[in-house]
């Protein structure tokens, strides 16, 4: 199974924009290299709602850096693959802690590799014609 190296998130604010950079390395194991097994890759920003004073709620997606839809990635004979995504968001899109008291927003990048399931096998026998 492929592994994902440390995920590094950088956010630079410029006017009304937030420029987001995410970098990481995917490392393939021997099976991935030999089979060239495909994975669906997703890189998204998550608003972390676990800070003091936040109401108990699940973390929520703020936006995607990888293309939305099926983005397949595979070893192609390599041991690892460096990834870097860059995207500009409006600052308001990343403002996940709105309220009366201004507080810093907690944002994480989450990278997911999901193996593409193999297609099931199907086979048929030869046709036998017989009057029964």
Secondary structure, 3 states (H helix, E strand, C coil): CCEECCCEEEEEEECCEEEEEEEEEEECCHHHHHHCCCEEEEEEEEECCCCCCCCCCCCEEEEECCCCCCCEECCCCCCEEEEEEEEEEEHHHHCCCCCCCCCCCCEEEEEEEEECCCCCCCCCCCCCCCCC
